[in-house]
Amino acid sequence: MNSITKKIMIYSMVGMMQVGFCVSAIEASPLYNEGTQRIVQLDDRQDQENARHEQEMRRHDGESAQNWNDRQWRENQHHEQFR
């Protein structure tokens, strides 16, 4: 029984070391870093577009209801194309 426990512990430690080596190699690779930078840039662009869309959807001072509805329709079309 004691030898089975030792083998389980040794194989577990070897498995954890392999996972650790693989993770560090993946994080150090340039492809991983470029991918995460692209995701951050896309998130920033999406946040900027959402803020711009919110601003454009508000009614301007002195704007008629018809003009406001037309502008909202155009803005929604533009926003859908961005996505």
C-alpha positions as CSV (number, residue, x, y, z in Angstrom):
1,M,0.0,0.0,0.0
2,N,2.8,2.3,0.8
3,S,4.5,1.9,-2.6
4,I,1.1,2.7,-4.4
5,T,0.9,6.0,-2.4
6,K,4.4,6.9,-3.4
7,K,3.8,6.2,-7.0
8,I,0.6,8.3,-7.0
9,M,2.5,11.2,-5.4
10,I,5.4,11.0,-7.8
11,Y,3.1,10.8,-10.9
12,S,1.0,13.7,-9.6
13,M,4.1,15.8,-9.1
14,V,5.4,15.0,-12.6
15,G,2.1,15.9,-14.1
16,M,1.9,19.2,-12.3
17,M,5.5,20.0,-13.5
18,Q,4.5,19.3,-17.1
19,V,1.5,21.5,-16.8
20,G,3.6,24.3,-15.3
21,F,6.2,24.1,-18.1
22,C,3.5,24.1,-20.8
23,V,1.7,27.1,-19.3
24,S,4.9,29.1,-19.0
25,A,5.9,28.2,-22.6
26,I,2.5,29.2,-24.0
27,E,2.5,32.6,-22.1
28,A,6.0,33.3,-23.3
29,S,5.1,32.7,-27.0
30,P,4.6,35.7,-29.2
31,L,1.4,34.4,-30.7
32,Y,-0.2,34.3,-27.3
33,N,0.8,37.9,-26.5
34,E,-0.4,39.2,-29.9
35,G,-3.7,37.5,-29.4
36,T,-4.3,39.0,-26.0
37,Q,-3.3,42.4,-27.2
38,R,-5.8,42.1,-30.1
39,I,-8.5,41.2,-27.7
40,V,-7.8,44.2,-25.5
41,Q,-7.8,46.5,-28.6
42,L,-11.1,45.1,-29.8
43,D,-12.6,45.6,-26.4
44,D,-11.4,49.2,-26.3
45,R,-12.8,49.8,-29.8
46,Q,-16.1,48.2,-28.8
47,D,-16.3,50.4,-25.6
48,Q,-15.6,53.5,-27.7
49,E,-18.3,52.6,-30.3
50,N,-20.8,51.9,-27.5
51,A,-20.1,55.3,-25.9
52,R,-20.4,57.1,-29.3
53,H,-23.7,55.2,-30.0
54,E,-25.1,56.2,-26.6
55,Q,-24.3,59.8,-27.3
56,E,-25.8,59.7,-30.8
57,M,-29.0,58.1,-29.6
58,R,-29.9,61.0,-27.3
59,R,-32.2,63.7,-28.7
60,H,-30.5,67.0,-29.6
61,D,-31.9,70.3,-28.5
62,G,-34.4,71.7,-30.9
63,E,-34.6,68.5,-32.9
64,S,-38.0,67.4,-34.2
65,A,-39.4,64.0,-33.5
66,Q,-39.2,63.0,-37.1
67,N,-35.6,64.1,-37.5
68,W,-34.7,62.3,-34.2
69,N,-36.3,59.1,-35.4
70,D,-34.6,59.2,-38.7
71,R,-31.2,59.9,-37.0
72,Q,-31.9,57.0,-34.6
73,W,-32.6,54.6,-37.5
74,R,-29.4,55.6,-39.4
75,E,-27.4,55.3,-36.2
76,N,-28.8,51.9,-35.5
77,Q,-27.8,50.8,-39.0
78,H,-24.3,52.2,-38.5
79,H,-24.0,50.5,-35.1
80,E,-25.1,47.1,-36.5
81,Q,-22.5,47.3,-39.3
82,F,-19.8,48.0,-36.7
83,R,-20.6,44.8,-34.9
